[in-house]
Amino acid sequence: IFSILRLSDRVEASAAIFFCTVSLLCIMGWLLWVLWLTAAPFLAEMHAVRPESPMAGVTDLAAADWDAQMASSKYFFVEIYAPWCGHCSHVAPILAELGQRVKHPDVVVAKFNGVQDGADVVKKKYQIRGFPTFLLLKPSERDNPIRYQGQRSVELFLEFLSSQTGLPVEEAPVPLEEPIGSDPIPQNAPESPVKPQDSSPPEADSAAQEQRRD
């Protein structure tokens, strides 16, 4: 009888330990799940592309040298943004992808911080009243930009740029190749000597031949 009681006590103790362990693991798993749900939005925001973040293929324009940058003969598609603007944060990854897609060297995808020092001059010049604002600045019409007011997607941006610039914005110009088998002539190559021509008349040659016969 005592052996059976001791065995029963051991079974109950083992079962109690098992259920306590399972309960503890369940509680820990539930806490980790709650922690993940709480931290996931913050982690995603930390790794998201921000309007002020550097973007490959997108030029950051500064207010101090705006006029110098606009002196080039290229098309500028500029987003004027504010770092705190929610719509600007939403369009930031779209602009980053657009910078990767545009390959033509005469079309520049750029962004301009509309709250930086000296930005008021640029905003007043182009009558910027909200963020984000998208402008296409043509080389010959810098003071008369074209405002993009359509939906914000990469494909629509590309269609707008192609139609307004007349350029294949997604293609880089292919350099001209020389014909196969042609040797380029160096610029400083020496000229080949000119063989002097005999200017004596044919009658003189005949008289010389008759004298040699005699």
C-alpha positions as CSV (number, residue, x, y, z in Angstrom):
1,I,0.0,0.0,0.0
2,F,2.8,2.4,1.0
3,S,4.6,1.7,-2.3
4,I,1.5,2.5,-4.3
5,L,1.0,5.7,-2.4
6,R,4.6,6.7,-3.0
7,L,4.2,5.9,-6.7
8,S,1.1,8.0,-6.8
9,D,2.8,10.9,-5.2
10,R,5.6,10.7,-7.7
11,V,3.2,10.7,-10.6
12,E,1.3,13.6,-9.2
13,A,4.6,15.6,-8.7
14,S,5.7,14.8,-12.2
15,A,2.4,15.8,-13.7
16,A,2.5,19.0,-11.6
17,I,6.0,19.8,-12.9
18,F,4.9,19.1,-16.5
19,F,1.9,21.3,-16.4
20,C,3.8,24.1,-14.7
21,T,6.5,23.9,-17.4
22,V,3.9,23.9,-20.2
23,S,2.1,26.8,-18.6
24,L,5.3,28.8,-18.2
25,L,6.2,28.2,-21.8
26,C,2.8,29.3,-22.9
27,I,3.0,32.5,-20.9
28,M,6.5,33.2,-22.3
29,G,5.3,32.6,-25.8
30,W,2.3,34.9,-25.3
31,L,4.5,37.6,-23.9
32,L,6.9,37.3,-26.9
33,W,3.9,37.5,-29.3
34,V,2.6,40.7,-27.6
35,L,6.1,42.2,-27.6
36,W,6.5,41.5,-31.4
37,L,3.1,43.0,-32.2
38,T,4.1,46.1,-30.3
39,A,7.6,46.5,-31.7
40,A,6.9,45.5,-35.3
41,P,5.6,48.9,-36.5
42,F,8.6,50.7,-34.9
43,L,11.0,48.3,-36.5
44,A,9.4,48.7,-39.9
45,E,9.5,52.4,-39.6
46,M,13.2,52.3,-38.6
47,H,14.1,50.4,-41.8
48,A,11.7,52.2,-44.1
49,V,12.9,54.7,-46.7
50,R,12.5,58.2,-45.4
51,P,12.1,61.3,-47.6
52,E,15.4,62.7,-46.3
53,S,17.3,59.4,-46.7
54,P,20.0,59.1,-49.4
55,M,18.6,57.3,-52.5
56,A,20.7,55.7,-55.3
57,G,19.9,57.5,-58.5
58,V,18.2,60.4,-56.8
59,T,20.0,63.8,-56.5
60,D,19.7,65.8,-53.3
61,L,19.4,69.5,-54.3
62,A,20.6,72.2,-51.9
63,A,19.1,75.7,-51.7
64,A,22.6,77.3,-51.6
65,D,23.6,76.1,-55.0
66,W,20.2,75.7,-56.6
67,D,21.0,78.2,-59.4
68,A,24.3,76.5,-60.2
69,Q,22.6,73.1,-60.5
70,M,19.9,74.5,-62.7
71,A,22.4,76.0,-65.1
72,S,22.9,72.5,-66.7
73,S,21.2,71.5,-69.9
74,K,19.4,68.5,-68.3
75,Y,15.8,67.9,-67.3
76,F,15.1,67.9,-63.6
77,F,12.2,66.0,-62.1
78,V,12.1,67.4,-58.5
79,E,10.1,66.4,-55.5
80,I,9.8,69.2,-52.9
81,Y,9.2,67.5,-49.6
82,A,9.2,68.0,-45.8
83,P,10.7,65.3,-43.5
84,W,7.6,65.4,-41.3
85,C,5.2,65.0,-44.1
86,G,3.2,61.7,-44.1
87,H,2.5,61.8,-47.8
88,C,6.2,62.4,-48.5
89,S,7.1,59.3,-46.4
90,H,4.6,57.2,-48.4
91,V,6.0,58.3,-51.8
92,A,9.7,58.0,-50.7
93,P,10.1,54.3,-51.8
94,I,8.4,55.2,-55.1
95,L,10.8,58.0,-55.7
96,A,13.7,55.7,-54.8
97,E,12.6,53.1,-57.4
98,L,12.1,55.8,-60.0
99,G,15.7,56.9,-59.5
100,Q,16.8,53.3,-60.2
101,R,14.6,53.0,-63.3
102,V,15.6,56.3,-65.0
103,K,18.8,55.7,-67.0
104,H,19.0,58.5,-69.5
105,P,21.8,60.9,-68.6
106,D,19.8,64.0,-69.6
107,V,17.0,63.3,-67.1
108,V,17.7,63.8,-63.4
109,V,15.5,62.6,-60.7
110,A,16.0,64.8,-57.6
111,K,14.5,65.8,-54.3
112,F,14.6,69.1,-52.4
113,N,14.0,69.6,-48.7
114,G,11.4,72.3,-48.6
115,V,12.2,73.3,-44.9
116,Q,16.0,73.6,-45.2
117,D,17.7,76.9,-44.7
118,G,17.2,79.1,-47.8
119,A,14.3,77.0,-49.1
120,D,11.9,79.9,-48.9
121,V,13.5,81.5,-51.9
122,V,12.9,78.4,-54.1
123,K,9.4,77.9,-52.7
124,K,8.4,81.5,-53.4
125,K,9.9,81.3,-56.9
126,Y,7.8,78.3,-57.8
127,Q,4.8,79.0,-55.6
128,I,5.1,75.9,-53.5
129,R,2.1,75.7,-51.1
130,G,2.2,72.1,-50.0
131,F,4.2,68.9,-49.7
132,P,5.0,66.9,-51.7
133,T,5.1,68.9,-54.9
134,F,6.5,67.5,-58.1
135,L,8.0,69.8,-60.8
136,L,9.6,69.0,-64.2
137,L,12.1,71.7,-65.0
138,K,13.0,71.8,-68.6
139,P,16.4,73.2,-69.7
140,S,15.0,76.1,-71.7
141,E,12.0,76.8,-69.3
142,R,13.4,76.8,-65.8
143,D,11.1,79.6,-64.7
144,N,8.0,77.8,-66.1
145,P,8.0,74.3,-64.6
146,I,5.4,71.6,-65.4
147,R,3.6,70.4,-62.2
148,Y,2.8,66.7,-62.0
149,Q,-0.6,66.3,-60.4
150,G,-1.5,62.7,-61.3
151,Q,-1.4,59.6,-59.1
152,R,2.0,58.8,-57.6
153,S,3.3,55.5,-59.0
154,V,6.6,54.6,-60.7
155,E,4.9,53.7,-64.0
156,L,2.9,56.9,-64.2
157,F,6.0,59.0,-63.4
158,L,7.9,57.2,-66.2
159,E,5.0,57.8,-68.6
160,F,4.9,61.5,-67.7
161,L,8.7,62.0,-68.1
162,S,8.7,60.2,-71.5
163,S,5.9,62.3,-72.8
164,Q,7.2,65.6,-71.6
165,T,10.9,65.1,-72.5
166,G,10.5,63.1,-75.6
167,L,13.4,60.9,-74.4
168,P,13.5,57.1,-73.7
169,V,14.1,57.7,-70.0
170,E,14.6,54.0,-69.1
171,E,17.3,53.6,-71.7
172,A,20.9,54.8,-71.7
173,P,22.3,55.9,-75.0
174,V,24.4,53.3,-76.7
175,P,27.8,54.6,-77.8
176,L,28.5,54.4,-81.5
177,E,30.9,51.6,-82.4
178,E,33.5,51.8,-85.2
179,P,33.1,49.4,-88.2
180,I,34.8,46.1,-87.7
181,G,38.2,46.0,-89.4
182,S,38.7,49.8,-89.5
183,D,41.9,51.0,-87.8
184,P,41.5,54.4,-86.1
185,I,43.9,57.0,-87.4
186,P,45.9,58.6,-84.6
187,Q,45.6,62.4,-84.4
188,N,49.4,62.9,-84.3
189,A,50.3,60.3,-86.9
190,P,53.2,61.5,-89.2
191,E,52.3,62.0,-92.8
192,S,53.5,59.5,-95.4
193,P,56.2,61.0,-97.7
194,V,55.1,61.9,-101.2
195,K,57.0,60.2,-104.0
196,P,58.4,62.8,-106.4
197,Q,57.0,62.5,-109.9
198,D,59.2,62.8,-113.1
199,S,58.2,65.9,-114.9
200,S,60.4,65.5,-118.0
201,P,58.6,65.4,-121.3
202,P,58.3,62.1,-123.2
203,E,60.4,63.5,-126.1
204,A,63.4,63.9,-123.7
205,D,63.1,60.2,-122.6
206,S,63.1,59.0,-126.3
207,A,66.2,61.1,-127.1
208,A,68.0,59.6,-124.1
209,Q,67.2,56.1,-125.2
210,E,68.5,56.7,-128.8
211,Q,71.8,58.1,-127.4
212,R,72.3,54.9,-125.3
213,R,71.8,52.7,-128.4
214,D,74.4,54.6,-130.4
